[in-house]
């Protein structure tokens, strides 16, 4: 997703309620398009404090609430089909 050409065209990205961890978060952080988003929803995530701090520098329109810790073994989506 981070390398997708669509990233340059969207204003809002909602990856909330999933299992986003440091590996996926790092991919997003390398995308210049992420810095241009008007809103980024990452609620309910499994990122480390260090990565959370890096996202927090992107501005007030990044939702980093509901951190679930970094445990790779017990990840679950908050909402599923």
mmCIF file of the N, C-alpha and C atoms, coordinates in Angstrom:
data_MODEL
# 
_entry.id   MODEL 
# 
loop_
_atom_site.group_PDB 
_atom_site.id 
_atom_site.type_symbol 
_atom_site.label_atom_id 
_atom_site.label_alt_id 
_atom_site.label_comp_id 
_atom_site.label_asym_id 
_atom_site.label_entity_id 
_atom_site.label_seq_id 
_atom_site.pdbx_PDB_ins_code 
_atom_site.Cartn_x 
_atom_site.Cartn_y 
_atom_site.Cartn_z 
_atom_site.occupancy 
_atom_site.B_iso_or_equiv 
_atom_site.pdbx_formal_charge 
_atom_site.auth_seq_id 
_atom_site.auth_comp_id 
_atom_site.auth_asym_id 
_atom_site.auth_atom_id 
_atom_site.pdbx_PDB_model_num 
ATOM 1   N N  . UNK A 1 1  ? 0.816   -1.184  0.000  1.00 0.00 ? 1  UNK A N  1 
ATOM 2   C CA . UNK A 1 1  ? 0.000   0.000   0.000  1.00 0.00 ? 1  UNK A CA 1 
ATOM 3   C C  . UNK A 1 1  ? 0.870   1.262   0.000  1.00 0.00 ? 1  UNK A C  1 
ATOM 4   N N  . UNK A 1 2  ? 1.920   1.273   0.780  1.00 0.00 ? 2  UNK A N  1 
ATOM 5   C CA . UNK A 1 2  ? 2.758   2.468   0.892  1.00 0.00 ? 2  UNK A CA 1 
ATOM 6   C C  . UNK A 1 2  ? 3.383   2.855   -0.441 1.00 0.00 ? 2  UNK A C  1 
ATOM 7   N N  . UNK A 1 3  ? 3.664   1.884   -1.292 1.00 0.00 ? 3  UNK A N  1 
ATOM 8   C CA . UNK A 1 3  ? 4.287   2.160   -2.580 1.00 0.00 ? 3  UNK A CA 1 
ATOM 9   C C  . UNK A 1 3  ? 3.267   2.348   -3.703 1.00 0.00 ? 3  UNK A C  1 
ATOM 10  N N  . UNK A 1 4  ? 1.997   2.235   -3.391 1.00 0.00 ? 4  UNK A N  1 
ATOM 11  C CA . UNK A 1 4  ? 0.952   2.354   -4.404 1.00 0.00 ? 4  UNK A CA 1 
ATOM 12  C C  . UNK A 1 4  ? 0.851   3.775   -4.939 1.00 0.00 ? 4  UNK A C  1 
ATOM 13  N N  . UNK A 1 5  ? 0.664   3.927   -6.249 1.00 0.00 ? 5  UNK A N  1 
ATOM 14  C CA . UNK A 1 5  ? 0.472   5.259   -6.814 1.00 0.00 ? 5  UNK A CA 1 
ATOM 15  C C  . UNK A 1 5  ? -0.814  5.927   -6.297 1.00 0.00 ? 5  UNK A C  1 
ATOM 16  N N  . UNK A 1 6  ? -1.740  5.144   -5.786 1.00 0.00 ? 6  UNK A N  1 
ATOM 17  C CA . UNK A 1 6  ? -2.976  5.708   -5.237 1.00 0.00 ? 6  UNK A CA 1 
ATOM 18  C C  . UNK A 1 6  ? -2.720  6.569   -4.013 1.00 0.00 ? 6  UNK A C  1 
ATOM 19  N N  . UNK A 1 7  ? -1.657  6.296   -3.295 1.00 0.00 ? 7  UNK A N  1 
ATOM 20  C CA . UNK A 1 7  ? -1.337  7.063   -2.093 1.00 0.00 ? 7  UNK A CA 1 
ATOM 21  C C  . UNK A 1 7  ? -1.213  8.554   -2.390 1.00 0.00 ? 7  UNK A C  1 
ATOM 22  N N  . UNK A 1 8  ? -0.754  8.907   -3.559 1.00 0.00 ? 8  UNK A N  1 
ATOM 23  C CA . UNK A 1 8  ? -0.586  10.314  -3.911 1.00 0.00 ? 8  UNK A CA 1 
ATOM 24  C C  . UNK A 1 8  ? -1.926  10.998  -4.164 1.00 0.00 ? 8  UNK A C  1 
ATOM 25  N N  . UNK A 1 9  ? -2.994  10.210  -4.343 1.00 0.00 ? 9  UNK A N  1 
ATOM 26  C CA . UNK A 1 9  ? -4.292  10.777  -4.701 1.00 0.00 ? 9  UNK A CA 1 
ATOM 27  C C  . UNK A 1 9  ? -5.299  10.803  -3.558 1.00 0.00 ? 9  UNK A C  1 
ATOM 28  N N  . UNK A 1 10 ? -5.010  10.139  -2.456 1.00 0.00 ? 10 UNK A N  1 
ATOM 29  C CA . UNK A 1 10 ? -5.988  10.094  -1.369 1.00 0.00 ? 10 UNK A CA 1 
ATOM 30  C C  . UNK A 1 10 ? -5.695  11.144  -0.300 1.00 0.00 ? 10 UNK A C  1 
ATOM 31  N N  . UNK A 1 11 ? -6.744  11.535  0.418  1.00 0.00 ? 11 UNK A N  1 
ATOM 32  C CA . UNK A 1 11 ? -6.603  12.513  1.492  1.00 0.00 ? 11 UNK A CA 1 
ATOM 33  C C  . UNK A 1 11 ? -6.721  11.871  2.870  1.00 0.00 ? 11 UNK A C  1 
ATOM 34  N N  . UNK A 1 12 ? -7.433  10.743  2.930  1.00 0.00 ? 12 UNK A N  1 
ATOM 35  C CA . UNK A 1 12 ? -7.680  10.057  4.190  1.00 0.00 ? 12 UNK A CA 1 
ATOM 36  C C  . UNK A 1 12 ? -7.330  8.587   4.043  1.00 0.00 ? 12 UNK A C  1 
ATOM 37  N N  . UNK A 1 13 ? -6.634  8.059   5.041  1.00 0.00 ? 13 UNK A N  1 
ATOM 38  C CA . UNK A 1 13 ? -6.303  6.638   5.065  1.00 0.00 ? 13 UNK A CA 1 
ATOM 39  C C  . UNK A 1 13 ? -6.719  6.085   6.420  1.00 0.00 ? 13 UNK A C  1 
ATOM 40  N N  . UNK A 1 14 ? -7.587  5.072   6.399  1.00 0.00 ? 14 UNK A N  1 
ATOM 41  C CA . UNK A 1 14 ? -8.080  4.464   7.627  1.00 0.00 ? 14 UNK A CA 1 
ATOM 42  C C  . UNK A 1 14 ? -7.612  3.014   7.693  1.00 0.00 ? 14 UNK A C  1 
ATOM 43  N N  . UNK A 1 15 ? -6.648  2.747   8.554  1.00 0.00 ? 15 UNK A N  1 
ATOM 44  C CA . UNK A 1 15 ? -6.150  1.393   8.792  1.00 0.00 ? 15 UNK A CA 1 
ATOM 45  C C  . UNK A 1 15 ? -6.482  0.960   10.218 1.00 0.00 ? 15 UNK A C  1 
ATOM 46  N N  . UNK A 1 16 ? -7.516  1.551   10.775 1.00 0.00 ? 16 UNK A N  1 
ATOM 47  C CA . UNK A 1 16 ? -7.880  1.286   12.158 1.00 0.00 ? 16 UNK A CA 1 
ATOM 48  C C  . UNK A 1 16 ? -8.477  -0.102  12.343 1.00 0.00 ? 16 UNK A C  1 
ATOM 49  N N  . UNK A 1 17 ? -8.470  -0.541  13.582 1.00 0.00 ? 17 UNK A N  1 
ATOM 50  C CA . UNK A 1 17 ? -9.122  -1.766  14.036 1.00 0.00 ? 17 UNK A CA 1 
ATOM 51  C C  . UNK A 1 17 ? -8.521  -3.036  13.462 1.00 0.00 ? 17 UNK A C  1 
ATOM 52  N N  . UNK A 1 18 ? -7.283  -2.950  12.992 1.00 0.00 ? 18 UNK A N  1 
ATOM 53  C CA . UNK A 1 18 ? -6.603  -4.108  12.424 1.00 0.00 ? 18 UNK A CA 1 
ATOM 54  C C  . UNK A 1 18 ? -5.448  -4.583  13.270 1.00 0.00 ? 18 UNK A C  1 
ATOM 55  N N  . UNK A 1 19 ? -4.401  -5.058  12.612 1.00 0.00 ? 19 UNK A N  1 
ATOM 56  C CA . UNK A 1 19 ? -3.244  -5.625  13.315 1.00 0.00 ? 19 UNK A CA 1 
ATOM 57  C C  . UNK A 1 19 ? -1.935  -4.933  12.924 1.00 0.00 ? 19 UNK A C  1 
ATOM 58  N N  . UNK A 1 20 ? -2.006  -3.659  12.580 1.00 0.00 ? 20 UNK A N  1 
ATOM 59  C CA . UNK A 1 20 ? -0.816  -2.932  12.140 1.00 0.00 ? 20 UNK A CA 1 
ATOM 60  C C  . UNK A 1 20 ? 0.265   -2.934  13.215 1.00 0.00 ? 20 UNK A C  1 
ATOM 61  N N  . UNK A 1 21 ? 1.449   -3.391  12.839 1.00 0.00 ? 21 UNK A N  1 
ATOM 62  C CA . UNK A 1 21 ? 2.596   -3.411  13.742 1.00 0.00 ? 21 UNK A CA 1 
ATOM 63  C C  . UNK A 1 21 ? 3.729   -2.581  13.173 1.00 0.00 ? 21 UNK A C  1 
ATOM 64  N N  . UNK A 1 22 ? 4.894   -2.724  13.748 1.00 0.00 ? 22 UNK A N  1 
ATOM 65  C CA . UNK A 1 22 ? 6.042   -1.917  13.346 1.00 0.00 ? 22 UNK A CA 1 
ATOM 66  C C  . UNK A 1 22 ? 6.452   -2.124  11.894 1.00 0.00 ? 22 UNK A C  1 
ATOM 67  N N  . UNK A 1 23 ? 6.406   -3.346  11.404 1.00 0.00 ? 23 UNK A N  1 
ATOM 68  C CA . UNK A 1 23 ? 6.849   -3.602  10.031 1.00 0.00 ? 23 UNK A CA 1 
ATOM 69  C C  . UNK A 1 23 ? 5.982   -2.851  9.020  1.00 0.00 ? 23 UNK A C  1 
ATOM 70  N N  . UNK A 1 24 ? 4.690   -2.955  9.140  1.00 0.00 ? 24 UNK A N  1 
ATOM 71  C CA . UNK A 1 24 ? 3.797   -2.232  8.236  1.00 0.00 ? 24 UNK A CA 1 
ATOM 72  C C  . UNK A 1 24 ? 3.870   -0.729  8.443  1.00 0.00 ? 24 UNK A C  1 
ATOM 73  N N  . UNK A 1 25 ? 4.018   -0.317  9.693  1.00 0.00 ? 25 UNK A N  1 
ATOM 74  C CA . UNK A 1 25 ? 4.120   1.102   10.006 1.00 0.00 ? 25 UNK A CA 1 
ATOM 75  C C  . UNK A 1 25 ? 5.377   1.706   9.386  1.00 0.00 ? 25 UNK A C  1 
ATOM 76  N N  . UNK A 1 26 ? 6.478   0.986   9.431  1.00 0.00 ? 26 UNK A N  1 
ATOM 77  C CA . UNK A 1 26 ? 7.724   1.475   8.819  1.00 0.00 ? 26 UNK A CA 1 
ATOM 78  C C  . UNK A 1 26 ? 7.546   1.675   7.316  1.00 0.00 ? 26 UNK A C  1 
ATOM 79  N N  . UNK A 1 27 ? 6.833   0.771   6.664  1.00 0.00 ? 27 UNK A N  1 
ATOM 80  C CA . UNK A 1 27 ? 6.571   0.915   5.230  1.00 0.00 ? 27 UNK A CA 1 
ATOM 81  C C  . UNK A 1 27 ? 5.776   2.186   4.963  1.00 0.00 ? 27 UNK A C  1 
ATOM 82  N N  . UNK A 1 28 ? 4.780   2.459   5.794  1.00 0.00 ? 28 UNK A N  1 
ATOM 83  C CA . UNK A 1 28 ? 3.997   3.684   5.627  1.00 0.00 ? 28 UNK A CA 1 
ATOM 84  C C  . UNK A 1 28 ? 4.855   4.927   5.841  1.00 0.00 ? 28 UNK A C  1 
ATOM 85  N N  . UNK A 1 29 ? 5.696   4.890   6.849  1.00 0.00 ? 29 UNK A N  1 
ATOM 86  C CA . UNK A 1 29 ? 6.531   6.050   7.157  1.00 0.00 ? 29 UNK A CA 1 
ATOM 87  C C  . UNK A 1 29 ? 7.517   6.383   6.036  1.00 0.00 ? 29 UNK A C  1 
ATOM 88  N N  . UNK A 1 30 ? 7.875   5.415   5.213  1.00 0.00 ? 30 UNK A N  1 
ATOM 89  C CA . UNK A 1 30 ? 8.803   5.676   4.112  1.00 0.00 ? 30 UNK A CA 1 
ATOM 90  C C  . UNK A 1 30 ? 8.108   6.306   2.904  1.00 0.00 ? 30 UNK A C  1 
ATOM 91  N N  . UNK A 1 31 ? 6.793   6.313   2.905  1.00 0.00 ? 31 UNK A N  1 
ATOM 92  C CA . UNK A 1 31 ? 6.040   6.878   1.790  1.00 0.00 ? 31 UNK A CA 1 
ATOM 93  C C  . UNK A 1 31 ? 5.889   8.395   1.966  1.00 0.00 ? 31 UNK A C  1 
ATOM 94  N N  . UNK A 1 32 ? 6.380   9.187   1.018  1.00 0.00 ? 32 UNK A N  1 
ATOM 95  C CA . UNK A 1 32 ? 6.214   10.641  1.115  1.00 0.00 ? 32 UNK A CA 1 
ATOM 96  C C  . UNK A 1 32 ? 4.737   11.054  1.113  1.00 0.00 ? 32 UNK A C  1 
ATOM 97  N N  . UNK A 1 33 ? 3.881   10.243  0.512  1.00 0.00 ? 33 UNK A N  1 
ATOM 98  C CA . UNK A 1 33 ? 2.459   10.560  0.437  1.00 0.00 ? 33 UNK A CA 1 
ATOM 99  C C  . UNK A 1 33 ? 1.800   10.565  1.816  1.00 0.00 ? 33 UNK A C  1 
ATOM 100 N N  . UNK A 1 34 ? 2.311   9.791   2.755  1.00 0.00 ? 34 UNK A N  1 
ATOM 101 C CA . UNK A 1 34 ? 1.722   9.736   4.097  1.00 0.00 ? 34 UNK A CA 1 
ATOM 102 C C  . UNK A 1 34 ? 1.795   11.106  4.761  1.00 0.00 ? 34 UNK A C  1 
ATOM 103 N N  . UNK A 1 35 ? 2.847   11.824  4.519  1.00 0.00 ? 35 UNK A N  1 
ATOM 104 C CA . UNK A 1 35 ? 3.013   13.149  5.124  1.00 0.00 ? 35 UNK A CA 1 
ATOM 105 C C  . UNK A 1 35 ? 2.015   14.165  4.574  1.00 0.00 ? 35 UNK A C  1 
ATOM 106 N N  . UNK A 1 36 ? 1.406   13.874  3.434  1.00 0.00 ? 36 UNK A N  1 
ATOM 107 C CA . UNK A 1 36 ? 0.469   14.795  2.792  1.00 0.00 ? 36 UNK A CA 1 
ATOM 108 C C  . UNK A 1 36 ? -0.989  14.482  3.116  1.00 0.00 ? 36 UNK A C  1 
ATOM 109 N N  . UNK A 1 37 ? -1.243  13.390  3.820  1.00 0.00 ? 37 UNK A N  1 
ATOM 110 C CA . UNK A 1 37 ? -2.610  13.026  4.153  1.00 0.00 ? 37 UNK A CA 1 
ATOM 111 C C  . UNK A 1 37 ? -3.245  14.050  5.087  1.00 0.00 ? 37 UNK A C  1 
ATOM 112 N N  . UNK A 1 38 ? -4.532  14.299  4.892  1.00 0.00 ? 38 UNK A N  1 
ATOM 113 C CA . UNK A 1 38 ? -5.253  15.181  5.797  1.00 0.00 ? 38 UNK A CA 1 
ATOM 114 C C  . UNK A 1 38 ? -5.663  14.447  7.067  1.00 0.00 ? 38 UNK A C  1 
ATOM 115 N N  . UNK A 1 39 ? -5.857  13.130  6.948  1.00 0.00 ? 39 UNK A N  1 
ATOM 116 C CA . UNK A 1 39 ? -6.232  12.318  8.117  1.00 0.00 ? 39 UNK A CA 1 
ATOM 117 C C  . UNK A 1 39 ? -5.672  10.912  7.958  1.00 0.00 ? 39 UNK A C  1 
ATOM 118 N N  . UNK A 1 40 ? -5.118  10.396  9.055  1.00 0.00 ? 40 UNK A N  1 
ATOM 119 C CA . UNK A 1 40 ? -4.574  9.045   9.098  1.00 0.00 ? 40 UNK A CA 1 
ATOM 120 C C  . UNK A 1 40 ? -5.086  8.375   10.368 1.00 0.00 ? 40 UNK A C  1 
ATOM 121 N N  . UNK A 1 41 ? -5.913  7.346   10.212 1.00 0.00 ? 41 UNK A N  1 
ATOM 122 C CA . UNK A 1 41 ? -6.512  6.666   11.356 1.00 0.00 ? 41 UNK A CA 1 
ATOM 123 C C  . UNK A 1 41 ? -5.825  5.316   11.555 1.00 0.00 ? 41 UNK A C  1 
ATOM 124 N N  . UNK A 1 42 ? -5.076  5.205   12.633 1.00 0.00 ? 42 UNK A N  1 
ATOM 125 C CA . UNK A 1 42 ? -4.356  3.978   12.968 1.00 0.00 ? 42 UNK A CA 1 
ATOM 126 C C  . UNK A 1 42 ? -4.832  3.398   14.301 1.00 0.00 ? 42 UNK A C  1 
ATOM 127 N N  . UNK A 1 43 ? -6.039  3.777   14.722 1.00 0.00 ? 43 UNK A N  1 
ATOM 128 C CA . UNK A 1 43 ? -6.605  3.288   15.983 1.00 0.00 ? 43 UNK A CA 1 
ATOM 129 C C  . UNK A 1 43 ? -6.532  1.769   16.088 1.00 0.00 ? 43 UNK A C  1 
ATOM 130 N N  . UNK A 1 44 ? -6.319  1.275   17.294 1.00 0.00 ? 44 UNK A N  1 
ATOM 131 C CA . UNK A 1 44 ? -6.216  -0.155  17.592 1.00 0.00 ? 44 UNK A CA 1 
ATOM 132 C C  . UNK A 1 44 ? -5.074  -0.772  16.782 1.00 0.00 ? 44 UNK A C  1 
ATOM 133 N N  . UNK A 1 45 ? -3.866  -0.573  17.264 1.00 0.00 ? 45 UNK A N  1 
ATOM 134 C CA . UNK A 1 45 ? -2.662  -1.015  16.562 1.00 0.00 ? 45 UNK A CA 1 
ATOM 135 C C  . UNK A 1 45 ? -1.726  -1.744  17.509 1.00 0.00 ? 45 UNK A C  1 
ATOM 136 N N  . UNK A 1 46 ? -0.672  -2.318  16.926 1.00 0.00 ? 46 UNK A N  1 
ATOM 137 C CA . UNK A 1 46 ? 0.327   -3.086  17.689 1.00 0.00 ? 46 UNK A CA 1 
ATOM 138 C C  . UNK A 1 46 ? 1.726   -2.515  17.475 1.00 0.00 ? 46 UNK A C  1 
ATOM 139 N N  . UNK A 1 47 ? 1.831   -1.206  17.392 1.00 0.00 ? 47 UNK A N  1 
ATOM 140 C CA . UNK A 1 47 ? 3.117   -0.548  17.158 1.00 0.00 ? 47 UNK A CA 1 
ATOM 141 C C  . UNK A 1 47 ? 3.855   -0.288  18.472 1.00 0.00 ? 47 UNK A C  1 
ATOM 142 N N  . UNK A 1 48 ? 5.176   -0.242  18.374 1.00 0.00 ? 48 UNK A N  1 
ATOM 143 C CA . UNK A 1 48 ? 6.010   0.078   19.539 1.00 0.00 ? 48 UNK A CA 1 
ATOM 144 C C  . UNK A 1 48 ? 5.937   1.573   19.833 1.00 0.00 ? 48 UNK A C  1 
ATOM 145 N N  . UNK A 1 49 ? 6.332   1.948   21.029 1.00 0.00 ? 49 UNK A N  1 
ATOM 146 C CA . UNK A 1 49 ? 6.342   3.364   21.412 1.00 0.00 ? 49 UNK A CA 1 
ATOM 147 C C  . UNK A 1 49 ? 7.222   4.195   20.489 1.00 0.00 ? 49 UNK A C  1 
ATOM 148 N N  . UNK A 1 50 ? 8.341   3.643   20.048 1.00 0.00 ? 50 UNK A N  1 
ATOM 149 C CA . UNK A 1 50 ? 9.256   4.380   19.174 1.00 0.00 ? 50 UNK A CA 1 
ATOM 150 C C  . UNK A 1 50 ? 8.581   4.722   17.843 1.00 0.00 ? 50 UNK A C  1 
ATOM 151 N N  . UNK A 1 51 ? 7.847   3.795   17.288 1.00 0.00 ? 51 UNK A N  1 
ATOM 152 C CA . UNK A 1 51 ? 7.171   4.038   16.005 1.00 0.00 ? 51 UNK A CA 1 
ATOM 153 C C  . UNK A 1 51 ? 5.985   4.974   16.209 1.00 0.00 ? 51 UNK A C  1 
ATOM 154 N N  . UNK A 1 52 ? 5.270   4.833   17.311 1.00 0.00 ? 52 UNK A N  1 
ATOM 155 C CA . UNK A 1 52 ? 4.161   5.736   17.614 1.00 0.00 ? 52 UNK A CA 1 
ATOM 156 C C  . UNK A 1 52 ? 4.656   7.174   17.653 1.00 0.00 ? 52 UNK A C  1 
ATOM 157 N N  . UNK A 1 53 ? 5.802   7.398   18.276 1.00 0.00 ? 53 UNK A N  1 
ATOM 158 C CA . UNK A 1 53 ? 6.363   8.752   18.367 1.00 0.00 ? 53 UNK A CA 1 
ATOM 159 C C  . UNK A 1 53 ? 6.670   9.321   16.987 1.00 0.00 ? 53 UNK A C  1 
ATOM 160 N N  . UNK A 1 54 ? 7.135   8.485   16.076 1.00 0.00 ? 54 UNK A N  1 
ATOM 161 C CA . UNK A 1 54 ? 7.436   8.950   14.715 1.00 0.00 ? 54 UNK A CA 1 
ATOM 162 C C  . UNK A 1 54 ? 6.161   9.361   13.978 1.00 0.00 ? 54 UNK A C  1 
ATOM 163 N N  . UNK A 1 55 ? 5.082   8.613   14.155 1.00 0.00 ? 55 UNK A N  1 
ATOM 164 C CA . UNK A 1 55 ? 3.808   8.987   13.536 1.00 0.00 ? 55 UNK A CA 1 
ATOM 165 C C  . UNK A 1 55 ? 3.254   10.255  14.168 1.00 0.00 ? 55 UNK A C  1 
ATOM 166 N N  . UNK A 1 56 ? 3.444   10.417  15.457 1.00 0.00 ? 56 UNK A N  1 
ATOM 167 C CA . UNK A 1 56 ? 2.923   11.588  16.159 1.00 0.00 ? 56 UNK A CA 1 
ATOM 168 C C  . UNK A 1 56 ? 3.510   12.883  15.612 1.00 0.00 ? 56 UNK A C  1 
ATOM 169 N N  . UNK A 1 57 ? 4.706   12.824  15.032 1.00 0.00 ? 57 UNK A N  1 
ATOM 170 C CA . UNK A 1 57 ? 5.318   14.036  14.470 1.00 0.00 ? 57 UNK A CA 1 
ATOM 171 C C  . UNK A 1 57 ? 4.648   14.475  13.168 1.00 0.00 ? 57 UNK A C  1 
ATOM 172 N N  . UNK A 1 58 ? 3.787   13.628  12.602 1.00 0.00 ? 58 UNK A N  1 
ATOM 173 C CA . UNK A 1 58 ? 3.108   13.982  11.352 1.00 0.00 ? 58 UNK A CA 1 
ATOM 174 C C  . UNK A 1 58 ? 2.000   15.004  11.558 1.00 0.00 ? 58 UNK A C  1 
ATOM 175 N N  . UNK A 1 59 ? 1.591   15.219  12.793 1.00 0.00 ? 59 UNK A N  1 
ATOM 176 C CA . UNK A 1 59 ? 0.592   16.241  13.068 1.00 0.00 ? 59 UNK A CA 1 
ATOM 177 C C  . UNK A 1 59 ? -0.594  15.726  13.854 1.00 0.00 ? 59 UNK A C  1 
ATOM 178 N N  . UNK A 1 60 ? -1.543  16.639  14.112 1.00 0.00 ? 60 UNK A N  1 
ATOM 179 C CA . UNK A 1 60 ? -2.677  16.316  14.983 1.00 0.00 ? 60 UNK A CA 1 
ATOM 180 C C  . UNK A 1 60 ? -3.738  15.441  14.329 1.00 0.00 ? 60 UNK A C  1 
ATOM 181 N N  . UNK A 1 61 ? -3.685  15.237  13.036 1.00 0.00 ? 61 UNK A N  1 
ATOM 182 C CA . UNK A 1 61 ? -4.710  14.462  12.353 1.00 0.00 ? 61 UNK A CA 1 
ATOM 183 C C  . UNK A 1 61 ? -4.349  12.986  12.205 1.00 0.00 ? 61 UNK A C  1 
ATOM 184 N N  . UNK A 1 62 ? -3.496  12.500  13.094 1.00 0.00 ? 62 UNK A N  1 
ATOM 185 C CA . UNK A 1 62 ? -3.131  11.084  13.118 1.00 0.00 ? 62 UNK A CA 1 
ATOM 186 C C  . UNK A 1 62 ? -3.693  10.487  14.405 1.00 0.00 ? 62 UNK A C  1 
ATOM 187 N N  . UNK A 1 63 ? -4.602  9.527   14.263 1.00 0.00 ? 63 UNK A N  1 
ATOM 188 C CA . UNK A 1 63 ? -5.199  8.888   15.432 1.00 0.00 ? 63 UNK A CA 1 
ATOM 189 C C  . UNK A 1 63 ? -4.387  7.645   15.790 1.00 0.00 ? 63 UNK A C  1 
ATOM 190 N N  . UNK A 1 64 ? -3.700  7.705   16.905 1.00 0.00 ? 64 UNK A N  1 
ATOM 191 C CA . UNK A 1 64 ? -2.851  6.609   17.383 1.00 0.00 ? 64 UNK A CA 1 
ATOM 192 C C  . UNK A 1 64 ? -3.409  5.993   18.665 1.00 0.00 ? 64 UNK A C  1 
ATOM 193 N N  . UNK A 1 65 ? -4.668  6.186   18.920 1.00 0.00 ? 65 UNK A N  1 
ATOM 194 C CA . UNK A 1 65 ? -5.270  5.697   20.161 1.00 0.00 ? 65 UNK A CA 1 
ATOM 195 C C  . UNK A 1 65 ? -5.429  4.175   20.151 1.00 0.00 ? 65 UNK A C  1 
ATOM 196 N N  . UNK A 1 66 ? -5.740  3.648   21.291 1.00 0.00 ? 66 UNK A N  1 
ATOM 197 C CA . UNK A 1 66 ? -6.000  2.224   21.493 1.00 0.00 ? 66 UNK A CA 1 
ATOM 198 C C  . UNK A 1 66 ? -4.809  1.321   21.163 1.00 0.00 ? 66 UNK A C  1 
ATOM 199 N N  . UNK A 1 67 ? -3.629  1.713   21.609 1.00 0.00 ? 67 UNK A N  1 
ATOM 200 C CA . UNK A 1 67 ? -2.436  0.877   21.433 1.00 0.00 ? 67 UNK A CA 1 
ATOM 201 C C  . UNK A 1 67 ? -2.644  -0.443  22.158 1.00 0.00 ? 67 UNK A C  1 
ATOM 202 N N  . UNK A 1 68 ? -2.313  -1.535  21.506 1.00 0.00 ? 68 UNK A N  1 
ATOM 203 C CA . UNK A 1 68 ? -2.536  -2.874  22.048 1.00 0.00 ? 68 UNK A CA 1 
ATOM 204 C C  . UNK A 1 68 ? -1.252  -3.538  22.532 1.00 0.00 ? 68 UNK A C  1 
ATOM 205 N N  . UNK A 1 69 ? -0.138  -2.843  22.466 1.00 0.00 ? 69 UNK A N  1 
ATOM 206 C CA . UNK A 1 69 ? 1.144   -3.439  22.837 1.00 0.00 ? 69 UNK A CA 1 
ATOM 207 C C  . UNK A 1 69 ? 1.821   -4.013  21.609 1.00 0.00 ? 69 UNK A C  1 
ATOM 208 N N  . UNK A 1 70 ? 2.942   -4.668  21.817 1.00 0.00 ? 70 UNK A N  1 
ATOM 209 C CA . UNK A 1 70 ? 3.751   -5.159  20.699 1.00 0.00 ? 70 UNK A CA 1 
ATOM 210 C C  . UNK A 1 70 ? 3.737   -6.676  20.559 1.00 0.00 ? 70 UNK A C  1 
ATOM 211 N N  . UNK A 1 71 ? 2.870   -7.359  21.244 1.00 0.00 ? 71 UNK A N  1 
ATOM 212 C CA . UNK A 1 71 ? 2.868   -8.820  21.235 1.00 0.00 ? 71 UNK A CA 1 
ATOM 213 C C  . UNK A 1 71 ? 2.466   -9.369  19.872 1.00 0.00 ? 71 UNK A C  1 
ATOM 214 N N  . UNK A 1 72 ? 3.397   -10.035 19.197 1.00 0.00 ? 72 UNK A N  1 
ATOM 215 C CA . UNK A 1 72 ? 3.133   -10.584 17.870 1.00 0.00 ? 72 UNK A CA 1 
ATOM 216 C C  . UNK A 1 72 ? 2.255   -11.831 17.904 1.00 0.00 ? 72 UNK A C  1 
ATOM 217 N N  . UNK A 1 73 ? 2.201   -12.524 19.020 1.00 0.00 ? 73 UNK A N  1 
ATOM 218 C CA . UNK A 1 73 ? 1.484   -13.793 19.075 1.00 0.00 ? 73 UNK A CA 1 
ATOM 219 C C  . UNK A 1 73 ? -0.009  -13.635 19.303 1.00 0.00 ? 73 UNK A C  1 
ATOM 220 N N  . UNK A 1 74 ? -0.429  -12.578 19.944 1.00 0.00 ? 74 UNK A N  1 
ATOM 221 C CA . UNK A 1 74 ? -1.840  -12.426 20.314 1.00 0.00 ? 74 UNK A CA 1 
ATOM 222 C C  . UNK A 1 74 ? -2.517  -11.276 19.589 1.00 0.00 ? 74 UNK A C  1 
ATOM 223 N N  . UNK A 1 75 ? -2.212  -11.081 18.341 1.00 0.00 ? 75 UNK A N  1 
ATOM 224 C CA . UNK A 1 75 ? -2.851  -10.017 17.572 1.00 0.00 ? 75 UNK A CA 1 
ATOM 225 C C  . UNK A 1 75 ? -4.216  -10.467 17.065 1.00 0.00 ? 75 UNK A C  1 
ATOM 226 N N  . UNK A 1 76 ? -5.154  -9.553  17.113 1.00 0.00 ? 76 UNK A N  1 
ATOM 227 C CA . UNK A 1 76 ? -6.470  -9.823  16.553 1.00 0.00 ? 76 UNK A CA 1 
ATOM 228 C C  . UNK A 1 76 ? -7.054  -8.531  16.010 1.00 0.00 ? 76 UNK A C  1 
ATOM 229 N N  . UNK A 1 77 ? -7.896  -8.638  15.003 1.00 0.00 ? 77 UNK A N  1 
ATOM 230 C CA . UNK A 1 77 ? -8.586  -7.460  14.478 1.00 0.00 ? 77 UNK A CA 1 
ATOM 231 C C  . UNK A 1 77 ? -9.740  -7.143  15.405 1.00 0.00 ? 77 UNK A C  1 
ATOM 232 N N  . UNK A 1 78 ? -10.032 -5.883  15.556 1.00 0.00 ? 78 UNK A N  1 
ATOM 233 C CA . UNK A 1 78 ? -11.114 -5.478  16.418 1.00 0.00 ? 78 UNK A CA 1 
ATOM 234 C C  . UNK A 1 78 ? -12.461 -5.714  15.738 1.00 0.00 ? 78 UNK A C  1 
ATOM 235 N N  . UNK A 1 79 ? -12.487 -5.555  14.432 1.00 0.00 ? 79 UNK A N  1 
ATOM 236 C CA . UNK A 1 79 ? -13.718 -5.749  13.669 1.00 0.00 ? 79 UNK A CA 1 
ATOM 237 C C  . UNK A 1 79 ? -13.385 -6.634  12.477 1.00 0.00 ? 79 UNK A C  1 
ATOM 238 N N  . UNK A 1 80 ? -14.199 -7.624  12.240 1.00 0.00 ? 80 UNK A N  1 
ATOM 239 C CA . UNK A 1 80 ? -14.008 -8.509  11.095 1.00 0.00 ? 80 UNK A CA 1 
ATOM 240 C C  . UNK A 1 80 ? -15.345 -8.827  10.457 1.00 0.00 ? 80 UNK A C  1 
ATOM 241 N N  . UNK A 1 81 ? -15.305 -9.441  9.301  1.00 0.00 ? 81 UNK A N  1 
ATOM 242 C CA . UNK A 1 81 ? -16.550 -9.782  8.621  1.00 0.00 ? 81 UNK A CA 1 
ATOM 243 C C  . UNK A 1 81 ? -17.246 -10.914 9.314  1.00 0.00 ? 81 UNK A C  1 
# 
